[in-house]
């Protein structure tokens, strides 16, 4: 679909339930909440599926959009969700429209608006709201600034481009307080997070002369540092900080036999292809998957896959 076709669909339907993804970040929550607000402004009934994993960092901005108990929907729209296994916990059902920026989107919805050229789903929703309503409210602008800034690491990641910066500028012009939001989301760090980061830097492993960096994050590290779920945003960005890193991988323990793997890369390596080997996916330079095994076997499997995809 095009943006205009998407808007035509949204205008002709009602009673919306908007779906975000599991372990929700600022992009899925901010984009979905902004779209929900715009639909309400049009006189539509619209709510977000209550995502039980949303952390205290985002809840003040999105909690008011969570569907009340007993709400009956007619139209389901997923936002920033690449596949059905990524749906928020507890949701299971058909999706009428998917709005997404992941090139690996499986096409599970009846209709799909997929824009992999966008650094954040918030960029797509921005265009939808402008076409739908003529512009943003200050609240919608703040939600979309959160979406765009968090998915680009406050515009530091390599997915950031001129279009991304123009979209962010539009949200600021529409009322987003970027200074306050930048301090809140990027400049305020709990002590427990600082402690955890020290452990992660200490235990990083380097391969191929530092071109490959792997950062294990164990449950013991999480427990010793005292972090909460609210302190874990963007852990995947740390492994890419050492000079010379091309592929950076964060391996986070879910259970002793299951690890959540987040990969980041420079343009030389497509980590979406790497993660696809393990049933995951994402963007060319930012992707994820889960791998079973103990830590050492998981790291060995990752290194073997990298050698096949990106020979030394």
Secondary structure as GFF3:
##gff-version 3
##sequence-region A 1 312
A	DSSP	alpha_helix	3	11	.	.	.	ID=ss1
A	DSSP	beta_strand	16	19	.	.	.	ID=ss2
A	DSSP	alpha_helix	26	41	.	.	.	ID=ss3
A	DSSP	beta_strand	46	48	.	.	.	ID=ss4
A	DSSP	alpha_helix	56	62	.	.	.	ID=ss5
A	DSSP	three_ten_helix	63	65	.	.	.	ID=ss6
A	DSSP	beta_strand	75	79	.	.	.	ID=ss7
A	DSSP	three_ten_helix	84	86	.	.	.	ID=ss8
A	DSSP	beta_strand	97	100	.	.	.	ID=ss9
A	DSSP	beta_strand	111	114	.	.	.	ID=ss10
A	DSSP	alpha_helix	121	133	.	.	.	ID=ss11
A	DSSP	alpha_helix	138	151	.	.	.	ID=ss12
A	DSSP	alpha_helix	162	173	.	.	.	ID=ss13
A	DSSP	alpha_helix	178	182	.	.	.	ID=ss14
A	DSSP	pi_helix	183	187	.	.	.	ID=ss15
A	DSSP	alpha_helix	191	203	.	.	.	ID=ss16
A	DSSP	beta_strand	205	207	.	.	.	ID=ss17
A	DSSP	three_ten_helix	208	210	.	.	.	ID=ss18
A	DSSP	beta_strand	212	217	.	.	.	ID=ss19
A	DSSP	alpha_helix	219	225	.	.	.	ID=ss20
A	DSSP	three_ten_helix	229	231	.	.	.	ID=ss21
A	DSSP	three_ten_helix	235	240	.	.	.	ID=ss22
A	DSSP	beta_strand	247	255	.	.	.	ID=ss23
A	DSSP	beta_strand	258	265	.	.	.	ID=ss24
A	DSSP	alpha_helix	271	276	.	.	.	ID=ss25
A	DSSP	beta_strand	281	283	.	.	.	ID=ss26
A	DSSP	beta_strand	286	292	.	.	.	ID=ss27
A	DSSP	alpha_helix	295	309	.	.	.	ID=ss28
###
